[in-house]
Amino acid sequence: MANPKGFLNTREREVPARRSIPLRVKDWKEVYEQGDPAALARQAGRCMDCGVPFCHQGCPLGNLIPEWNDLVWRDDYKAAIERLHATNNFPEFTGRICPAPCESACVLGINQPAVTIKQVEVAVIDHAMANGGLTPHVPQRLTEKTVAVVGSGPAGLAAAQQLTRAGHTVVVFERDDRIGGLLRYGIPDFKLEKTSLDARLAQMEAEGTRFRPDTNIGTDITWEQLRQRYDAIIVATGALEPRDLSIPGRDLAGIHFAMPYLTQSNRTVAGDVVEGQISAAGKHVVILGGGDTGADCLGTAHRQGATSVTTLAIGKRLPDERPEGEPWPMAPRLFEVSSAHEEGGEREFLVSTVEFLGDVKGNVRALRIAETEFRDGTRVPKAGTEREIPADLVLLSLGFTGTDATELAEQAEVVVERGLASRTADYETNVPGVFVAGDAGRGASLVVWAIAEGRAVAAQVDTYLTGSSVLPAPVRATDRPFAINH
């Protein structure tokens, strides 16, 4: 185990400091400073090596957390990255943008702050990338079977890497001009610089995975043509259909969904010229929705030079500490302060948007809002509490309703129910040889679940093509995030 007295002697939870706010809002680099190796060893040493490590259950990938905590404490980073890669294809992503359900499940969390699992994870992969530890794993033989993966987000990339290493010829199709899906265009660089994504894609290309960006399946190539050309297909298109807000004034100029705004920003950071870019510069910005995507919009607006930014959430402010009704090892719903929230802006809760108000030119100028009250189990605006707040730019970050790949049902005849592709527990659709993984099948979820489903669907496809598989399958399509009576 790690330091036998680690969690007794080191009770404090240390995480790397974030760069100063005045400095970081002037660039798009990741917000964290370089960590202290001695502090990292101390934090890894707090791991208890529990008889029943609940962190395994909290992580959909089943990461071997006590093992690589012990190895980091012993300064054996070479062995640590091997144990980390044994269950996780992309720790550079989960270590940065996963909300860490493993830490909520950490046994130490019963009476102390949990082990800094994410911090140790990202330190291990960053050390490997900086020291030549990201070597290709080229298959020893080829099976002559072909697989098309549609979508290059974390689920599609995980499935592609697993199947390539199993010896299949894998082609990843992406409708955007660059590979990476939401990792590329949905996550701002201040949370995930694209150098780590590019390094991983270079490894995958060296292993034999083929990438076809700028190819929209359903338009450039029909789903039927894809079925004719490949022995198996994996649908990993995500769940990008945004939830709208149909209230008076919705058609005013200056009201946009969050993802186009973030995508355009990421393109400019990558060096592209975006004509008519949605920008927060010099504007009063209002973000509807208090989740991670809303926080990404907040940090982006700060860096673009917004005059003010206000985030409105329809629900209550969550508690700062674990509620009595959500005891360990449940994943508690807590109030979060992300790096973007630290940088400024107002956050208001229990606010319902009643109407968008416009000027004579048809541009949004303000929002009419009201307090939220709960009536018969539903949230409605409270009469008599209406007021206006200024807004030159409104960003709708209200979640997603399902996949936007409409041709999937029309051309491939895959059953799509309530916006999601229907599938069995083994990820197969009603069409033989067509499988679904990630958000397209489970709905918008965490990056760790996408990777877990990508690994699992790879095992099912390998079995479909060859009759058996030695690839790990960490989760079934019917699995849900770990919770007790949640």
C-alpha positions in Angstrom: 0.0 0.0 0.0 1.0 3.7 -0.1 2.4 5.3 3.1 0.9 3.3 6.0 0.5 6.5 8.0 -0.1 8.8 5.1 -3.8 9.7 5.8 -3.0 9.9 9.5 -0.1 12.3 9.2 -1.3 14.2 6.1 -4.9 15.1 6.6 -5.0 18.2 4.4 -6.0 17.9 0.7 -3.5 19.8 -1.5 -4.2 20.6 -5.1 -2.0 22.6 -7.5 -2.6 26.3 -7.3 -4.4 28.1 -10.2 -2.6 30.8 -12.0 -3.5 34.3 -11.0 -6.8 35.5 -12.4 -5.5 38.8 -14.0 -2.9 36.7 -15.8 -4.9 33.7 -16.9 -7.9 35.6 -18.3 -5.6 37.1 -20.9 -4.7 33.8 -22.5 -6.2 30.4 -23.2 -3.7 28.2 -21.5 -4.7 25.7 -18.8 -5.4 27.4 -15.5 -3.3 25.2 -13.2 0.3 25.9 -12.3 2.9 23.2 -12.3 2.4 20.9 -9.3 5.0 20.2 -6.6 6.3 16.5 -6.9 6.7 16.3 -3.1 3.2 17.5 -2.5 1.9 15.0 -5.1 3.7 12.2 -3.3 2.2 13.2 0.0 -1.3 13.2 -1.5 -0.8 9.9 -3.2 0.4 8.5 0.1 -2.9 9.4 1.7 -4.5 6.5 -0.2 -5.6 3.9 2.4 -5.4 0.8 0.1 -8.8 -0.1 1.5 -9.9 -3.7 1.8 -12.8 -2.8 -0.4 -11.7 0.2 -2.5 -15.0 2.0 -3.3 -13.1 4.2 -5.7 -13.1 1.2 -8.1 -16.8 1.2 -8.0 -17.1 5.0 -8.3 -15.1 4.9 -11.5 -17.0 3.5 -14.5 -13.6 2.4 -15.9 -12.7 0.5 -12.8 -9.4 2.4 -12.6 -6.8 0.7 -10.3 -6.5 3.8 -8.2 -4.8 2.4 -5.0 -2.1 0.7 -7.2 -1.0 3.8 -9.1 -1.3 5.9 -5.9 1.2 3.6 -4.3 3.5 3.7 -7.3 3.5 7.5 -7.4 4.3 7.6 -3.7 7.2 5.3 -4.5 8.2 7.6 -7.4 7.8 4.8 -9.9 6.0 6.7 -12.7 6.9 4.1 -15.4 4.9 1.4 -13.6 2.2 3.9 -12.6 1.4 4.8 -16.2 1.2 1.1 -17.1 -1.4 0.5 -14.4 -3.3 3.6 -15.4 -3.4 2.7 -19.1 -4.5 -0.8 -18.2 -8.0 0.5 -17.6 -8.1 4.0 -19.2 -7.1 4.9 -22.8 -7.1 8.6 -22.1 -6.2 9.7 -18.6 -5.1 13.0 -20.0 -8.8 13.8 -20.6 -10.3 12.3 -17.4 -7.6 13.8 -15.3 -8.6 17.2 -16.5 -12.3 17.3 -17.2 -13.9 14.4 -15.4 -15.8 15.5 -12.2 -14.2 12.5 -10.4 -16.9 10.2 -9.1 -14.0 8.2 -7.8 -13.3 10.9 -5.3 -16.9 11.0 -4.1 -16.6 7.2 -3.5 -13.2 7.4 -1.7 -13.4 5.7 1.7 -11.2 8.4 3.2 -14.1 10.8 2.5 -16.0 9.4 5.5 -14.3 11.8 7.8 -11.5 13.5 5.8 -11.2 15.2 2.4 -10.9 12.5 -0.3 -7.6 11.6 -1.9 -6.7 13.9 -4.8 -7.2 11.1 -7.4 -7.6 13.4 -10.4 -4.5 15.3 -9.5 -2.4 12.1 -9.3 -3.9 10.7 -12.5 -3.1 13.7 -14.6 0.4 14.0 -13.1 1.1 10.4 -14.2 0.0 10.9 -17.8 1.7 14.3 -18.1 5.0 12.7 -16.8 4.6 9.9 -19.4 4.0 12.4 -22.3 6.9 14.5 -21.3 9.3 11.5 -21.0 8.5 9.4 -24.1 6.0 7.1 -22.3 3.3 7.5 -25.0 4.5 4.8 -27.3 2.4 3.1 -30.0 1.0 -0.4 -29.5 1.0 -1.8 -33.0 -1.0 -5.0 -33.4 1.1 -8.2 -34.1 -1.4 -9.4 -36.7 -4.3 -8.1 -38.7 -7.7 -9.8 -38.8 -8.8 -8.4 -42.3 -12.0 -7.2 -40.6 -13.0 -3.5 -41.1 -14.8 -1.2 -38.6 -16.2 2.3 -39.2 -16.4 4.5 -36.1 -18.7 7.5 -36.7 -17.7 10.3 -34.3 -14.3 11.1 -32.9 -15.2 12.1 -29.3 -13.9 10.1 -26.3 -16.3 7.1 -26.9 -15.4 6.8 -30.6 -11.6 7.3 -30.0 -11.6 4.7 -27.2 -13.4 2.1 -29.3 -11.1 2.8 -32.3 -7.9 2.4 -30.3 -9.1 -0.8 -28.7 -10.1 -2.4 -32.0 -7.0 -1.2 -33.8 -4.9 -2.9 -31.2 -7.0 -6.0 -31.6 -5.9 -6.1 -35.2 -8.9 -4.7 -37.0 -8.7 -2.0 -39.7 -10.5 0.9 -38.1 -11.5 4.2 -39.8 -12.9 7.1 -37.7 -15.2 9.5 -39.5 -15.7 13.0 -38.2 -17.9 15.7 -39.7 -15.8 18.5 -38.4 -12.6 19.6 -40.0 -10.4 18.3 -37.1 -10.6 15.1 -35.1 -11.6 15.2 -31.5 -15.4 15.9 -31.3 -16.2 17.8 -28.1 -12.7 17.3 -26.9 -11.6 19.5 -29.8 -14.4 22.0 -30.2 -16.6 21.7 -27.0 -14.0 22.1 -24.2 -12.1 25.4 -24.0 -8.4 25.3 -24.0 -8.2 26.8 -20.5 -9.6 23.4 -19.3 -8.0 21.1 -22.0 -5.2 22.4 -24.1 -5.2 20.5 -27.4 -1.6 19.5 -27.3 -2.5 16.5 -25.2 -5.2 15.5 -27.7 -2.9 15.9 -30.6 -0.3 13.7 -28.9 -2.8 11.0 -28.4 -4.1 11.1 -32.0 -0.4 10.8 -33.2 -0.1 7.7 -31.1 -3.3 6.2 -32.6 -2.2 7.0 -36.1 1.1 5.3 -35.5 -0.8 2.2 -34.3 -2.8 2.1 -37.5 -6.1 3.9 -36.8 -7.2 5.9 -39.9 -8.9 9.3 -39.5 -11.4 10.8 -42.0 -12.3 14.4 -40.9 -14.6 16.7 -42.8 -16.8 13.7 -43.7 -20.5 13.8 -42.7 -22.0 10.4 -42.6 -25.6 10.6 -43.9 -24.6 13.3 -46.4 -21.2 12.8 -47.9 -21.5 9.0 -47.4 -24.9 7.4 -46.7 -25.3 5.1 -43.8 -26.3 2.3 -46.3 -23.0 2.8 -48.2 -21.1 2.6 -44.9 -22.8 -0.7 -44.0 -21.8 -2.1 -47.4 -18.2 -1.1 -47.1 -17.5 -2.2 -43.5 -17.9 -5.3 -41.5 -19.2 -3.4 -38.4 -20.2 0.2 -37.5 -20.0 2.0 -34.2 -22.2 5.0 -33.8 -20.5 7.5 -31.4 -22.0 10.7 -32.6 -22.8 12.1 -29.2 -25.9 13.8 -28.0 -25.6 17.3 -29.4 -29.2 18.3 -30.0 -29.6 21.3 -27.6 -32.6 22.0 -25.4 -34.3 25.2 -26.5 -36.3 27.7 -24.5 -39.5 28.6 -26.3 -40.6 31.9 -24.7 -41.6 35.2 -26.2 -38.6 37.0 -28.0 -36.7 33.8 -28.7 -36.3 34.9 -32.3 -34.3 38.0 -31.4 -30.8 38.4 -32.7 -28.1 37.8 -30.1 -29.6 34.6 -28.6 -27.5 31.5 -29.3 -27.0 28.0 -28.1 -23.8 27.4 -26.1 -22.1 24.9 -28.3 -21.8 27.1 -31.5 -20.4 29.8 -29.3 -17.8 27.5 -27.7 -17.0 25.9 -31.1 -16.3 29.2 -32.7 -14.1 30.3 -29.9 -12.1 27.1 -30.0 -11.6 27.6 -33.8 -10.2 31.0 -33.3 -7.9 29.8 -30.6 -6.7 27.2 -33.0 -5.8 29.9 -35.5 -8.9 29.8 -37.8 -10.7 32.9 -39.0 -14.4 32.6 -38.1 -16.6 35.0 -40.1 -19.4 36.6 -38.0 -18.0 35.0 -34.8 -20.3 35.1 -31.8 -18.3 37.2 -29.4 -18.8 38.5 -25.8 -16.4 41.4 -26.3 -17.9 44.6 -24.7 -21.3 43.0 -24.1 -23.5 42.2 -21.2 -23.7 38.4 -21.3 -26.4 36.3 -19.7 -25.9 32.5 -19.5 -29.0 30.4 -18.9 -27.9 27.1 -17.2 -25.6 26.5 -14.3 -23.8 23.3 -15.4 -20.3 22.6 -16.8 -21.2 24.0 -20.3 -22.4 27.2 -18.7 -19.1 27.5 -16.8 -17.2 27.0 -20.0 -19.2 29.8 -21.6 -18.4 32.0 -18.5 -14.7 31.5 -18.8 -14.8 32.0 -22.5 -16.7 35.3 -22.1 -14.1 36.5 -19.6 -11.3 35.9 -22.0 -13.2 37.6 -24.8 -13.6 40.8 -22.8 -17.3 40.8 -21.7 -18.5 43.9 -19.9 -20.5 41.7 -17.5 -21.5 38.1 -17.2 -24.5 36.7 -15.3 -25.4 33.1 -14.9 -29.0 32.2 -14.2 -30.0 28.8 -12.8 -33.7 27.8 -12.5 -33.0 25.5 -9.5 -31.8 26.0 -5.9 -28.2 26.7 -4.9 -26.7 23.4 -3.9 -25.2 23.0 -0.4 -21.4 23.5 0.3 -21.1 20.3 2.3 -22.5 16.7 1.9 -26.1 16.7 2.9 -27.3 14.2 5.5 -29.6 12.6 2.9 -26.6 11.8 0.6 -24.1 10.0 2.9 -20.9 8.3 1.7 -20.5 6.5 -0.7 -23.2 8.3 -2.6 -22.1 11.0 -5.1 -23.2 14.2 -3.3 -24.7 17.1 -5.2 -22.6 20.0 -4.0 -22.2 23.7 -4.9 -19.1 24.0 -7.2 -16.8 26.9 -7.8 -14.9 26.2 -11.0 -11.9 28.3 -12.2 -14.3 30.3 -14.4 -16.5 31.2 -11.5 -13.4 32.4 -9.6 -12.7 34.8 -12.4 -15.9 36.9 -11.9 -19.5 37.2 -13.0 -22.7 37.0 -11.0 -24.5 33.7 -10.2 -28.2 33.8 -9.5 -30.4 30.8 -8.5 -34.1 30.1 -8.5 -34.5 32.4 -11.5 -37.0 31.7 -14.3 -36.7 33.5 -17.6 -40.1 34.8 -18.7 -39.3 36.8 -21.9 -36.5 38.1 -24.1 -36.9 41.8 -24.8 -35.6 43.4 -27.9 -34.7 46.8 -29.3 -36.1 48.5 -32.5 -33.5 46.7 -34.6 -34.5 43.2 -33.5 -31.5 42.6 -31.1 -31.9 41.3 -27.6 -31.5 44.1 -25.0 -32.7 42.5 -21.8 -34.4 39.5 -20.1 -37.5 39.7 -18.0 -37.0 37.2 -15.2 -38.8 36.1 -12.1 -38.3 34.1 -9.0 -38.8 30.4 -9.4 -41.4 28.7 -7.2 -42.3 25.0 -7.0 -46.0 24.3 -7.7 -47.3 20.8 -7.9 -43.8 19.5 -8.4 -43.0 21.8 -11.3 -40.9 25.0 -11.4 -42.8 28.1 -12.5 -42.2 31.9 -12.4 -43.6 33.5 -9.2 -46.1 36.2 -10.0 -45.2 39.7 -8.9 -41.5 39.1 -8.8 -40.7 40.1 -12.4 -37.7 42.3 -13.1 -35.4 43.1 -16.1 -31.7 42.6 -16.5 -29.6 43.9 -19.4 -28.3 41.5 -22.0 -26.6 42.0 -25.4 -25.7 38.3 -25.7 -27.7 35.4 -24.3 -26.2 31.9 -24.3 -28.5 28.9 -23.8 -26.8 26.2 -21.9 -29.8 24.1 -20.9 -28.5 20.6 -21.6 -29.1 18.3 -24.6 -32.0 16.2 -25.7 -30.3 13.5 -27.7 -28.4 12.8 -30.9 -28.7 15.2 -33.9 -27.8 12.4 -36.4 -31.3 12.3 -38.0 -30.2 10.3 -40.9 -29.3 7.4 -38.6 -33.0 6.4 -38.4 -33.9 7.4 -42.0 -31.0 5.7 -43.8 -29.7 3.0 -41.5 -33.1 2.1 -40.0 -31.8 2.2 -36.5 -34.5 2.7 -33.9 -34.2 6.1 -32.3 -36.4 6.7 -29.2 -36.6 10.0 -27.3 -33.5 11.2 -29.2 -31.3 8.3 -28.4 -30.3 5.3 -30.5 -31.9 2.1 -29.0 -29.5 -0.7 -28.2 -29.2 -3.9 -26.2 -27.0 -4.3 -23.1 -24.3 -5.4 -25.5 -24.5 -2.1 -27.4 -25.9 -3.6 -30.6 -28.8 -1.8 -32.3 -31.7 -3.5 -34.1 -29.5 -3.5 -37.2 -27.0 -6.4 -37.1 -23.4 -5.2 -37.1 -24.4 -1.6 -36.1 -23.4 -0.7 -32.5 -23.9 2.5 -30.4 -21.6 3.8 -27.6 -21.4 7.0 -25.6 -23.9 9.9 -25.4 -25.7 8.8 -28.6 -27.0 5.8 -26.6 -27.0 6.9 -23.0 -27.6 10.6 -23.3 -25.3 13.5 -22.4 -23.0 12.2 -19.7 -19.4 12.3 -18.4 -16.2 11.8 -20.3 -15.4 8.8 -18.1 -18.6 7.1 -19.1 -17.9 7.7 -22.8 -14.5 6.1 -22.5 -15.8 3.2 -20.6 -18.6 2.6 -23.2 -16.0 3.0 -26.0 -13.9 0.2 -24.4 -16.9 -2.0 -23.8 -18.4 -1.6 -27.3 -15.0 -2.5 -28.7 -15.1 -5.9 -26.9 -18.6 -6.5 -28.2 -17.6 -5.6 -31.8 -14.5 -7.8 -31.5 -16.7 -10.7 -30.4 -19.1 -10.0 -33.3 -16.3 -10.1 -35.9 -14.2 -13.0 -34.5 -16.4 -15.0 -32.2 -14.5 -14.1 -29.0 -12.5 -11.3 -27.4 -9.9 -10.7 -24.8 -10.6 -6.9 -24.8 -12.0 -5.7 -21.4 -15.6 -4.6 -21.2 -15.9 -2.4 -18.0 -19.6 -1.5 -18.3 -22.7 -2.7 -20.0 -25.0 -0.4 -21.8 -27.6 -0.7 -19.1 -25.2 0.4 -16.3 -25.8 3.7 -14.5 -23.6 5.9 -12.4 -22.8 4.5 -9.0 -25.2 5.6 -6.3 -27.2 4.1 -3.4 -30.9 5.0 -3.3 -30.1 8.2 -5.2 
